[in-house]
Amino acid sequence: MPYHFSKIIEDNRFIRAVDLFNLGKWYEAHDAFEEIWHESNEPERKTLQGFLQVSVAQLHLERGNFTGAVILYGEGLGRLRLPSSPDLGIDIDKFCKLVEKRLILLQAGKDVEGSIVPTLVKK
């Protein structure tokens, strides 16, 4: 049965995925979000995919793949900012602002080292 908003935010796997993301365990967070993503339907899928893409962008940054990070930050932001994307109990506006700051720095060829790493803060 597909997962919907209320079930996703109560799912221990979602809580774990958020925790992994906030600990900077990007690969593990990606896998945890992806497991739920496979079981979900729209519109929740868009939000989960946005989190997945930002997780992979962070992983690309760690590995020095700045082009990959730019692409995935942009795609993640695009999904998370869709009016139809539910927030899943996360402060999406704050999250998107932090991601956008990093994206702008990378697009300008600047270092993101001094910028705040995005975290998934519950509302």
RODO-963221 format. One record per residue: residue number from 1; residue in one letter; chain; x, y negated, z of N, C-alpha, C, O in turn. Coordinates in Angstrom, 2 decimals, always signed. Atoms other than C-alpha are relative to their C-alpha. Example, Ala and Ser with C-alpha at 12.3 -4.5 7.8 and 13.67 -1.06 7.14 Angstrom:
# residues 2
+------+------+-------+---------+---------+---------+---------+---------+---------+---------+---------+---------+---------+---------+---------+
| resi | resn | chain |     nc1 |     nc2 |     nc3 |    cac1 |    cac2 |    cac3 |     cc1 |     cc2 |     cc3 |     oc1 |     oc2 |     oc3 |
+------+------+-------+---------+---------+---------+---------+---------+---------+---------+---------+---------+---------+---------+---------+
|    1 |    A |     A |   +0.89 |   +1.19 |   +0.00 |  +12.30 |   +4.50 |   +7.80 |   +0.90 |   -1.20 |   +0.00 |   +1.94 |   -1.18 |   +0.66 |
|    2 |    S |     A |   -0.82 |   +1.19 |   -0.06 |  +13.67 |   +1.06 |   +7.14 |   -0.77 |   -1.09 |   +0.73 |   -0.26 |   -2.20 |   +0.90 |
+------+------+-------+---------+---------+---------+---------+---------+---------+---------+---------+---------+---------+---------+---------+
This chain:
# residues 123
+------+------+-------+---------+---------+---------+---------+---------+---------+---------+---------+---------+---------+---------+---------+
| resi | resn | chain |     nc1 |     nc2 |     nc3 |    cac1 |    cac2 |    cac3 |     cc1 |     cc2 |     cc3 |     oc1 |     oc2 |     oc3 |
+------+------+-------+---------+---------+---------+---------+---------+---------+---------+---------+---------+---------+---------+---------+
|    1 |    M |     A |   +0.84 |   +1.18 |   +0.00 |   +0.00 |   +0.00 |   +0.00 |   +0.88 |   -1.24 |   +0.00 |   +1.83 |   -1.31 |   +0.78 |
|    2 |    P |     A |   -0.83 |   +1.21 |   +0.07 |   +1.43 |   -3.44 |   -0.92 |   -0.04 |   -0.81 |   +1.30 |   -1.05 |   -0.85 |   +1.99 |
|    3 |    Y |     A |   -0.09 |   +0.86 |   -1.17 |   +2.59 |   -5.73 |   +1.84 |   -0.48 |   -1.40 |   -0.35 |   -0.22 |   -1.91 |   -1.44 |
|    4 |    H |     A |   +0.44 |   +1.38 |   +0.15 |   +0.98 |   -9.12 |   +2.28 |   +0.56 |   -0.82 |   +1.15 |   +1.10 |   -0.27 |   +2.11 |
|    5 |    F |     A |   -0.61 |   +0.96 |   -0.92 |   +2.00 |  -12.21 |   +4.25 |   -0.02 |   +0.45 |   +1.46 |   +1.04 |   +0.57 |   +2.07 |
|    6 |    S |     A |   +0.08 |   -0.29 |   -1.44 |   +0.74 |  -11.21 |   +7.71 |   +0.76 |   +1.27 |   +0.35 |   +1.37 |   +1.35 |   +1.42 |
|    7 |    K |     A |   -0.71 |   -1.24 |   -0.29 |   +2.18 |   -7.71 |   +7.48 |   +1.51 |   -0.17 |   -0.16 |   +2.29 |   +0.42 |   +0.59 |
|    8 |    I |     A |   -1.44 |   +0.19 |   +0.24 |   +5.54 |   -8.87 |   +6.11 |   +0.66 |   -0.65 |   +1.21 |   +1.70 |   -0.17 |   +1.67 |
|    9 |    I |     A |   -0.68 |   +0.73 |   -1.09 |   +6.30 |  -11.32 |   +8.91 |   +0.03 |   +0.80 |   +1.30 |   +0.82 |   +0.50 |   +2.20 |
|   10 |    E |     A |   +0.00 |   -0.85 |   -1.19 |   +5.47 |   -8.65 |  +11.52 |   +0.85 |   +1.26 |   -0.19 |   +1.10 |   +1.98 |   +0.77 |
|   11 |    D |     A |   -0.77 |   -1.20 |   +0.34 |   +7.51 |   -5.94 |   +9.77 |   +1.41 |   -0.13 |   +0.59 |   +2.11 |   -1.11 |   +0.35 |
|   12 |    N |     A |   -1.34 |   +0.02 |   -0.61 |  +10.67 |   -5.08 |  +11.73 |   +1.10 |   -0.10 |   -1.05 |   +2.17 |   -0.64 |   -0.77 |
|   13 |    R |     A |   -1.01 |   +0.09 |   +1.06 |  +12.52 |   -4.75 |   +8.42 |   +0.19 |   -1.45 |   -0.45 |   +1.30 |   -1.86 |   -0.76 |
|   14 |    F |     A |   -0.10 |   +1.41 |   +0.36 |  +11.73 |   -8.38 |   +7.56 |   +0.76 |   -0.77 |   +1.08 |   +1.63 |   -1.58 |   +0.78 |
|   15 |    I |     A |   -0.68 |   +0.65 |   -1.13 |  +12.83 |   -9.53 |  +11.01 |   +1.49 |   +0.32 |   -0.05 |   +2.32 |   -0.56 |   +0.19 |
|   16 |    R |     A |   -1.40 |   -0.41 |   +0.10 |  +16.05 |   -7.55 |  +10.56 |   +0.68 |   -0.69 |   -1.18 |   +1.82 |   -1.13 |   -1.07 |
|   17 |    A |     A |   -0.56 |   +0.65 |   +1.18 |  +16.60 |   -9.00 |   +7.07 |   +0.33 |   -1.46 |   +0.30 |   +1.39 |   -1.96 |   -0.08 |
|   18 |    V |     A |   -0.23 |   +1.40 |   -0.38 |  +16.25 |  -12.55 |   +8.44 |   +1.21 |   -0.08 |   +0.92 |   +2.07 |   -0.95 |   +0.75 |
|   19 |    D |     A |   -1.15 |   -0.01 |   -0.92 |  +18.69 |  -11.72 |  +11.26 |   +1.31 |   +0.24 |   -0.74 |   +2.31 |   -0.42 |   -0.47 |
|   20 |    L |     A |   -1.21 |   -0.28 |   +0.78 |  +21.21 |  -10.24 |   +8.82 |   +0.42 |   -1.21 |   -0.82 |   +1.60 |   -1.55 |   -0.89 |
|   21 |    F |     A |   -0.29 |   +1.19 |   +0.78 |  +20.94 |  -13.30 |   +6.60 |   +0.65 |   -1.05 |   +0.89 |   +1.68 |   -1.63 |   +0.54 |
|   22 |    N |     A |   -0.49 |   +1.04 |   -0.90 |  +21.48 |  -15.64 |   +9.55 |   +1.36 |   +0.34 |   +0.62 |   +2.06 |   -0.55 |   +1.10 |
|   23 |    L |     A |   -1.32 |   -0.43 |   -0.47 |  +24.52 |  -13.60 |  +10.63 |   +1.04 |   -0.06 |   -1.11 |   +2.22 |   +0.22 |   -0.88 |
|   24 |    G |     A |   -0.92 |   +0.07 |   +1.13 |  +26.05 |  -14.08 |   +7.18 |   +0.35 |   +1.35 |   -0.58 |   +1.38 |   +1.50 |   -1.25 |
|   25 |    K |     A |   -0.19 |   -1.34 |   +0.57 |  +25.76 |  -10.41 |   +6.26 |   -0.82 |   +0.07 |   -1.27 |   -1.88 |   +0.68 |   -1.33 |
|   26 |    W |     A |   +0.75 |   +0.26 |   +1.23 |  +24.72 |  -11.26 |   +2.73 |   -0.41 |   +1.26 |   -0.74 |   -1.55 |   +1.37 |   -1.17 |
|   27 |    Y |     A |   +0.32 |   -1.23 |   +0.74 |  +24.89 |   -7.83 |   +1.11 |   -1.08 |   +0.80 |   +0.73 |   -2.04 |   +1.28 |   +0.12 |
|   28 |    E |     A |   +0.97 |   -0.73 |   -0.80 |  +23.01 |   -6.17 |   +3.96 |   -1.36 |   -0.70 |   +0.01 |   -2.40 |   -0.04 |   -0.04 |
|   29 |    A |     A |   +1.26 |   +0.77 |   +0.03 |  +20.41 |   -8.96 |   +4.00 |   -0.70 |   +0.22 |   -1.33 |   -1.91 |   +0.42 |   -1.38 |
|   30 |    H |     A |   +0.56 |   -0.25 |   +1.33 |  +19.92 |   -8.55 |   +0.26 |   -0.70 |   +1.35 |   -0.04 |   -1.85 |   +1.44 |   -0.48 |
|   31 |    D |     A |   +0.58 |   -1.33 |   +0.02 |  +19.31 |   -4.83 |   +0.66 |   -1.27 |   +0.08 |   +0.84 |   -2.26 |   +0.70 |   +0.44 |
|   32 |    A |     A |   +1.16 |   -0.04 |   -0.89 |  +16.90 |   -5.35 |   +3.55 |   -1.20 |   -0.74 |   -0.62 |   -2.33 |   -0.25 |   -0.57 |
|   33 |    F |     A |   +1.09 |   +0.72 |   +0.68 |  +14.86 |   -7.98 |   +1.67 |   -0.50 |   +0.78 |   -1.21 |   -1.70 |   +0.81 |   -1.48 |
|   34 |    E |     A |   +0.38 |   -0.72 |   +1.21 |  +14.90 |   -5.86 |   -1.47 |   -0.93 |   +1.17 |   +0.31 |   -1.85 |   +1.46 |   -0.46 |
|   35 |    E |     A |   +0.85 |   -1.12 |   -0.38 |  +13.35 |   -2.90 |   +0.33 |   -1.46 |   -0.47 |   +0.16 |   -2.38 |   +0.20 |   -0.31 |
|   36 |    I |     A |   +1.35 |   +0.54 |   -0.19 |  +10.34 |   -5.03 |   +1.32 |   -0.53 |   -0.54 |   -1.32 |   -1.71 |   -0.37 |   -1.63 |
|   37 |    W |     A |   +0.39 |   +0.57 |   +1.30 |  +10.28 |   -6.78 |   -2.07 |   -0.62 |   +1.07 |   -0.89 |   -1.61 |   +0.82 |   -1.57 |
|   38 |    H |     A |   +0.52 |   -1.09 |   +0.82 |   +9.73 |   -3.42 |   -3.78 |   -1.42 |   +0.39 |   +0.39 |   -2.18 |   +0.90 |   -0.44 |
|   39 |    E |     A |   +1.31 |   -0.40 |   -0.50 |   +6.64 |   -2.85 |   -1.64 |   -1.03 |   -1.14 |   -0.02 |   -2.18 |   -0.93 |   +0.35 |
|   40 |    S |     A |   +0.89 |   +1.16 |   -0.09 |   +5.14 |   -6.32 |   -1.99 |   -0.57 |   -0.37 |   -1.37 |   -0.12 |   +0.10 |   -2.41 |
|   41 |    N |     A |   +0.63 |   +0.56 |   +1.21 |   +2.93 |   -8.10 |   -4.52 |   +0.16 |   -1.51 |   +0.02 |   +0.60 |   -2.09 |   +1.01 |
|   42 |    E |     A |   +0.03 |   +1.46 |   +0.04 |   +2.69 |  -11.69 |   -5.65 |   -1.09 |   -0.49 |   +0.94 |   -2.09 |   +0.20 |   +1.12 |
|   43 |    P |     A |   -1.09 |   +0.96 |   +0.16 |   +2.84 |  -14.28 |   -4.27 |   +1.18 |   +0.23 |   +0.94 |   +2.21 |   -0.43 |   +0.80 |
|   44 |    E |     A |   -1.08 |   -0.24 |   -0.96 |   +4.97 |  -12.87 |   -1.42 |   +1.29 |   +0.43 |   -0.68 |   +2.39 |   +0.13 |   -0.20 |
|   45 |    R |     A |   -1.20 |   -0.46 |   +0.74 |   +7.33 |  -11.27 |   -3.95 |   +0.90 |   -1.17 |   -0.40 |   +2.12 |   -1.05 |   -0.38 |
|   46 |    K |     A |   -0.80 |   +1.16 |   +0.42 |   +8.42 |  -14.72 |   -5.15 |   +0.90 |   -0.49 |   +1.13 |   +2.08 |   -0.75 |   +0.93 |
|   47 |    T |     A |   -0.77 |   +0.47 |   -1.14 |   +9.52 |  -15.79 |   -1.69 |   +1.11 |   +0.98 |   +0.34 |   +2.26 |   +0.58 |   +0.55 |
|   48 |    L |     A |   -1.01 |   -1.01 |   -0.30 |  +11.30 |  -12.53 |   -0.99 |   +1.11 |   +0.00 |   -1.04 |   +2.29 |   +0.14 |   -0.70 |
|   49 |    Q |     A |   -1.03 |   +0.04 |   +1.05 |  +13.07 |  -12.73 |   -4.34 |   +0.88 |   -1.24 |   +0.14 |   +2.08 |   -1.17 |   -0.12 |
|   50 |    G |     A |   -0.80 |   +1.20 |   -0.25 |  +14.16 |  -16.28 |   -3.54 |   +1.03 |   +0.23 |   +1.09 |   +2.19 |   -0.18 |   +0.96 |
|   51 |    F |     A |   -0.94 |   -0.33 |   -1.08 |  +15.72 |  -15.06 |   -0.28 |   +1.09 |   +0.95 |   -0.51 |   +2.26 |   +0.80 |   -0.17 |
|   52 |    L |     A |   -0.96 |   -0.93 |   +0.59 |  +17.37 |  -12.20 |   -2.19 |   +1.05 |   -0.74 |   -0.81 |   +2.25 |   -0.49 |   -0.70 |
|   53 |    Q |     A |   -0.91 |   +0.72 |   +0.89 |  +18.85 |  -14.57 |   -4.73 |   +0.96 |   -0.90 |   +0.76 |   +2.12 |   -1.01 |   +0.38 |
|   54 |    V |     A |   -0.89 |   +0.83 |   -0.80 |  +20.24 |  -16.94 |   -2.12 |   +1.02 |   +0.88 |   +0.73 |   +2.18 |   +0.50 |   +0.87 |
|   55 |    S |     A |   -0.93 |   -0.95 |   -0.63 |  +21.76 |  -13.94 |   -0.30 |   +1.14 |   +0.35 |   -0.96 |   +2.31 |   +0.34 |   -0.58 |
|   56 |    V |     A |   -1.02 |   -0.36 |   +1.00 |  +23.56 |  -12.93 |   -3.49 |   +0.86 |   -1.21 |   -0.36 |   +2.06 |   -1.07 |   -0.59 |
|   57 |    A |     A |   -0.78 |   +1.22 |   +0.25 |  +24.60 |  -16.54 |   -4.15 |   +1.07 |   -0.16 |   +1.08 |   +2.22 |   -0.49 |   +0.78 |
|   58 |    Q |     A |   -0.96 |   +0.10 |   -1.10 |  +26.26 |  -16.58 |   -0.73 |   +1.12 |   +1.03 |   -0.15 |   +2.29 |   +0.73 |   +0.09 |
|   59 |    L |     A |   -0.99 |   -1.04 |   +0.24 |  +28.00 |  -13.31 |   -1.53 |   +0.95 |   -0.40 |   -1.13 |   +2.16 |   -0.21 |   -1.03 |
|   60 |    H |     A |   -0.83 |   +0.49 |   +1.10 |  +29.24 |  -14.77 |   -4.83 |   +0.98 |   -1.07 |   +0.50 |   +2.15 |   -1.07 |   +0.12 |
|   61 |    L |     A |   -0.89 |   +1.03 |   -0.55 |  +30.64 |  -17.77 |   -2.93 |   +1.16 |   +0.63 |   +0.75 |   +2.31 |   +0.24 |   +0.56 |
|   62 |    E |     A |   -1.06 |   -0.67 |   -0.76 |  +32.56 |  -15.50 |   -0.57 |   +1.03 |   +0.64 |   -0.91 |   +2.21 |   +0.72 |   -0.57 |
|   63 |    R |     A |   -0.88 |   -0.71 |   +0.92 |  +34.04 |  -13.69 |   -3.55 |   +0.61 |   -0.93 |   -1.06 |   +1.33 |   -0.47 |   -1.95 |
|   64 |    G |     A |   -0.59 |   +0.96 |   +0.92 |  +34.95 |  -16.89 |   -5.42 |   -0.68 |   -0.12 |   -1.35 |   -0.14 |   -0.74 |   -2.26 |
|   65 |    N |     A |   +0.75 |   +0.08 |   +1.25 |  +32.35 |  -16.50 |   -8.17 |   -0.97 |   -1.19 |   +0.08 |   -2.15 |   -1.03 |   +0.37 |
|   66 |    F |     A |   +0.79 |   +1.22 |   -0.14 |  +31.12 |  -20.10 |   -8.21 |   -1.10 |   -0.11 |   -1.05 |   -2.17 |   -0.63 |   -0.77 |
|   67 |    T |     A |   +1.02 |   +0.03 |   +1.05 |  +29.26 |  -19.75 |  -11.51 |   -1.19 |   +0.87 |   +0.40 |   -2.34 |   +0.46 |   +0.25 |
|   68 |    G |     A |   +1.06 |   -0.89 |   -0.47 |  +27.28 |  -16.81 |  -10.13 |   -0.79 |   -0.63 |   +1.13 |   -2.02 |   -0.50 |   +1.19 |
|   69 |    A |     A |   +0.67 |   +0.66 |   -1.12 |  +26.51 |  -18.78 |   -6.97 |   -0.93 |   -1.11 |   -0.51 |   -2.06 |   -1.23 |   -0.04 |
|   70 |    V |     A |   +0.82 |   +1.09 |   +0.55 |  +25.24 |  -21.77 |   -8.98 |   -1.26 |   +0.57 |   -0.64 |   -2.36 |   +0.07 |   -0.40 |
|   71 |    I |     A |   +1.16 |   -0.59 |   +0.69 |  +22.98 |  -19.58 |  -11.11 |   -1.01 |   +0.53 |   +1.00 |   -2.21 |   +0.26 |   +0.88 |
|   72 |    L |     A |   +0.94 |   -0.62 |   -0.94 |  +21.49 |  -17.68 |   -8.18 |   -0.59 |   -1.00 |   +0.99 |   -1.74 |   -0.86 |   +1.40 |
|   73 |    Y |     A |   +0.59 |   +1.06 |   -0.82 |  +21.09 |  -20.75 |   -5.97 |   -1.15 |   -0.66 |   -0.77 |   -2.23 |   -0.88 |   -0.22 |
|   74 |    G |     A |   +1.02 |   +0.65 |   +0.82 |  +19.17 |  -22.38 |   -8.82 |   -1.24 |   +0.85 |   -0.17 |   -2.36 |   +0.35 |   -0.04 |
|   75 |    E |     A |   +1.15 |   -0.89 |   +0.18 |  +16.97 |  -19.36 |   -9.47 |   -0.76 |   +0.19 |   +1.31 |   -1.99 |   +0.21 |   +1.31 |
|   76 |    G |     A |   +0.64 |   -0.15 |   -1.30 |  +16.29 |  -18.87 |   -5.76 |   -0.82 |   -1.23 |   +0.36 |   -1.96 |   -1.12 |   +0.81 |
|   77 |    L |     A |   +0.72 |   +1.24 |   -0.28 |  +15.34 |  -22.52 |   -5.31 |   -1.26 |   -0.11 |   -0.86 |   -2.31 |   -0.52 |   -0.38 |
|   78 |    G |     A |   +1.15 |   +0.06 |   +0.90 |  +13.06 |  -22.33 |   -8.33 |   -1.17 |   +0.84 |   +0.52 |   -2.31 |   +0.40 |   +0.46 |
|   79 |    R |     A |   +1.07 |   -0.86 |   -0.52 |  +11.10 |  -19.46 |   -6.81 |   -0.55 |   -0.51 |   +1.33 |   -1.76 |   -0.52 |   +1.54 |
|   80 |    L |     A |   +0.44 |   +0.44 |   -1.32 |  +11.00 |  -20.84 |   -3.28 |   -0.79 |   -1.30 |   -0.04 |   -1.60 |   -1.56 |   +0.86 |
|   81 |    R |     A |   +0.70 |   +1.28 |   +0.09 |   +9.72 |  -24.22 |   -4.42 |   -1.31 |   +0.07 |   -0.78 |   -2.02 |   -0.93 |   -0.90 |
|   82 |    L |     A |   +1.29 |   -0.13 |   +0.69 |   +6.79 |  -22.86 |   -6.41 |   -1.13 |   -0.21 |   +1.01 |   -1.09 |   +0.34 |   +2.11 |
|   83 |    P |     A |   +1.11 |   +0.25 |   -0.93 |   +3.56 |  -24.11 |   -4.83 |   -0.70 |   +1.29 |   +0.45 |   -1.29 |   +1.34 |   +1.53 |
|   84 |    S |     A |   +0.68 |   -1.25 |   -0.33 |   +2.25 |  -20.54 |   -4.86 |   +0.84 |   +0.93 |   +0.88 |   +0.36 |   +1.99 |   +1.28 |
|   85 |    S |     A |   -0.86 |   -0.85 |   -0.82 |   +5.20 |  -19.13 |   -2.86 |   -0.28 |   -0.22 |   +1.48 |   -0.07 |   -1.33 |   +1.98 |
|   86 |    P |     A |   +0.27 |   +0.16 |   -1.43 |   +4.17 |  -18.50 |   +0.77 |   +1.30 |   -0.13 |   +0.79 |   +2.34 |   +0.37 |   +0.35 |
|   87 |    D |     A |   -1.22 |   +0.24 |   -0.77 |   +6.64 |  -19.52 |   +3.47 |   +0.43 |   +1.21 |   +0.85 |   +1.56 |   +1.24 |   +1.33 |
|   88 |    L |     A |   -0.29 |   -1.20 |   -0.81 |   +6.48 |  -16.14 |   +5.31 |   +0.50 |   -0.36 |   +1.40 |   +1.34 |   +0.34 |   +1.97 |
|   89 |    G |     A |   -0.36 |   +0.41 |   -1.35 |   +6.82 |  -18.00 |   +8.60 |   +1.36 |   -0.67 |   +0.13 |   +1.85 |   -0.88 |   +1.24 |
|   90 |    I |     A |   -1.33 |   +0.63 |   +0.03 |  +10.12 |  -19.64 |   +7.57 |   -0.16 |   -1.46 |   -0.40 |   -1.03 |   -1.80 |   -1.20 |
|   91 |    D |     A |   -0.01 |   +1.41 |   +0.38 |  +10.82 |  -23.38 |   +7.34 |   +0.68 |   -0.11 |   -1.37 |   +1.88 |   -0.37 |   -1.47 |
|   92 |    I |     A |   -0.50 |   -0.03 |   +1.37 |  +11.21 |  -23.25 |   +3.56 |   +0.58 |   -1.35 |   -0.42 |   +1.60 |   -1.40 |   -1.11 |
|   93 |    D |     A |   -0.50 |   +1.32 |   +0.39 |  +11.66 |  -27.02 |   +3.15 |   +1.42 |   -0.22 |   +0.50 |   +2.29 |   -0.65 |   -0.26 |
|   94 |    K |     A |   -1.34 |   +0.17 |   -0.58 |  +14.65 |  -27.11 |   +5.49 |   +1.00 |   +0.92 |   -0.70 |   +2.11 |   +0.50 |   -1.03 |
|   95 |    F |     A |   -0.86 |   -0.96 |   +0.66 |  +16.11 |  -23.99 |   +3.91 |   +0.38 |   -0.48 |   -1.40 |   +1.55 |   -0.45 |   -1.78 |
|   96 |    C |     A |   -0.26 |   +0.46 |   +1.38 |  +15.75 |  -25.37 |   +0.37 |   +0.90 |   -1.22 |   -0.03 |   +1.73 |   -1.35 |   -0.93 |
|   97 |    K |     A |   -0.86 |   +1.18 |   -0.04 |  +17.38 |  -28.67 |   +1.33 |   +1.46 |   +0.39 |   +0.20 |   +2.35 |   -0.18 |   -0.43 |
|   98 |    L |     A |   -1.37 |   -0.45 |   -0.23 |  +20.46 |  -26.86 |   +2.64 |   +0.57 |   +0.71 |   -1.22 |   +1.73 |   +0.50 |   -1.59 |
|   99 |    V |     A |   -0.44 |   -0.69 |   +1.21 |  +20.65 |  -24.63 |   -0.43 |   +0.28 |   -1.02 |   -1.10 |   +1.28 |   -0.93 |   -1.81 |
|  100 |    E |     A |   -0.16 |   +1.01 |   +1.04 |  +20.20 |  -27.64 |   -2.71 |   +1.29 |   -0.80 |   +0.19 |   +1.96 |   -1.12 |   -0.79 |
|  101 |    K |     A |   -1.24 |   +0.73 |   -0.26 |  +23.08 |  -29.51 |   -1.03 |   +1.20 |   +0.79 |   -0.49 |   +2.12 |   +0.24 |   -1.09 |
|  102 |    R |     A |   -1.11 |   -0.84 |   +0.46 |  +25.38 |  -26.58 |   -1.71 |   +0.02 |   +0.10 |   -1.52 |   +1.08 |   +0.06 |   -2.14 |
|  103 |    L |     A |   +0.09 |   -0.10 |   +1.46 |  +24.14 |  -26.26 |   -5.27 |   +0.54 |   -1.27 |   -0.66 |   +1.29 |   -1.18 |   -1.63 |
|  104 |    I |     A |   -0.46 |   +1.27 |   +0.56 |  +24.77 |  -29.95 |   -5.97 |   +1.52 |   -0.12 |   +0.11 |   +2.19 |   -0.55 |   -0.83 |
|  105 |    L |     A |   -1.46 |   +0.04 |   -0.18 |  +28.30 |  -29.72 |   -4.54 |   +0.69 |   +0.91 |   -1.02 |   +1.67 |   +0.51 |   -1.65 |
|  106 |    L |     A |   -0.61 |   -0.94 |   +0.94 |  +29.09 |  -26.65 |   -6.65 |   -0.10 |   -0.50 |   -1.44 |   +0.85 |   -0.37 |   -2.21 |
|  107 |    Q |     A |   +0.18 |   +0.52 |   +1.36 |  +27.66 |  -28.24 |   -9.80 |   +0.96 |   -1.15 |   -0.29 |   +1.35 |   -1.38 |   -1.43 |
|  108 |    A |     A |   -0.94 |   +1.11 |   +0.15 |  +29.94 |  -31.23 |   -9.18 |   +1.46 |   +0.46 |   +0.10 |   +2.38 |   -0.35 |   +0.03 |
|  109 |    G |     A |   -1.34 |   -0.54 |   -0.10 |  +32.94 |  -28.92 |   -8.81 |   +0.65 |   -0.24 |   +1.35 |   +1.87 |   -0.18 |   +1.47 |
|  110 |    K |     A |   -0.53 |   +0.28 |   -1.34 |  +33.31 |  -29.70 |   -5.11 |   -0.10 |   +1.23 |   +0.89 |   -0.83 |   +2.18 |   +0.60 |
|  111 |    D |     A |   -0.03 |   -1.09 |   -0.98 |  +34.00 |  -27.42 |   -2.16 |   -1.22 |   -0.07 |   +0.91 |   -1.61 |   -1.16 |   +1.35 |
|  112 |    V |     A |   +1.17 |   -0.04 |   -0.90 |  +31.02 |  -26.31 |   -0.06 |   +0.40 |   +0.29 |   +1.44 |   -0.45 |   +0.38 |   +2.33 |
|  113 |    E |     A |   -0.49 |   -0.38 |   -1.32 |  +33.21 |  -25.50 |   +2.93 |   -0.55 |   -0.86 |   +1.13 |   -0.86 |   -0.34 |   +2.20 |
|  114 |    G |     A |   +0.48 |   +0.88 |   -1.06 |  +32.04 |  -28.53 |   +4.90 |   -1.51 |   -0.09 |   +0.11 |   -2.02 |   -0.73 |   +1.02 |
|  115 |    S |     A |   +1.46 |   +0.08 |   -0.05 |  +28.36 |  -28.07 |   +4.14 |   -0.58 |   +1.11 |   +0.89 |   +0.05 |   +2.14 |   +1.11 |
|  116 |    I |     A |   +0.66 |   -0.95 |   -0.90 |  +25.95 |  -26.27 |   +6.43 |   -0.46 |   +1.23 |   -0.78 |   -1.09 |   +1.10 |   -1.84 |
|  117 |    V |     A |   +0.46 |   -1.25 |   +0.61 |  +25.33 |  -22.64 |   +5.55 |   -1.50 |   +0.13 |   +0.25 |   -1.94 |   +0.01 |   +1.40 |
|  118 |    P |     A |   +1.45 |   -0.12 |   -0.18 |  +21.60 |  -22.15 |   +4.94 |   -0.36 |   +1.16 |   +0.93 |   +0.24 |   +2.24 |   +0.87 |
|  119 |    T |     A |   +0.53 |   -1.05 |   -0.86 |  +19.74 |  -20.17 |   +7.58 |   -1.52 |   +0.02 |   -0.14 |   -2.14 |   -0.96 |   -0.55 |
|  120 |    L |     A |   +1.45 |   -0.18 |   +0.07 |  +16.20 |  -18.84 |   +7.72 |   -0.56 |   -0.24 |   +1.39 |   -0.55 |   +0.64 |   +2.25 |
|  121 |    V |     A |   +0.52 |   +0.42 |   -1.29 |  +14.62 |  -20.72 |  +10.62 |   -1.50 |   +0.20 |   +0.01 |   -2.21 |   -0.26 |   -0.88 |
|  122 |    K |     A |   +1.44 |   -0.23 |   -0.11 |  +11.21 |  -19.60 |  +11.77 |   -0.70 |   -1.29 |   +0.38 |   -0.17 |   -2.14 |   +1.11 |
|  123 |    K |     A |   +0.81 |   +1.19 |   -0.30 |   +8.49 |  -22.21 |  +11.94 |   -0.51 |   +0.04 |   +1.41 |   -1.21 |   -0.87 |   +1.84 |
+------+------+-------+---------+---------+---------+---------+---------+---------+---------+---------+---------+---------+---------+---------+
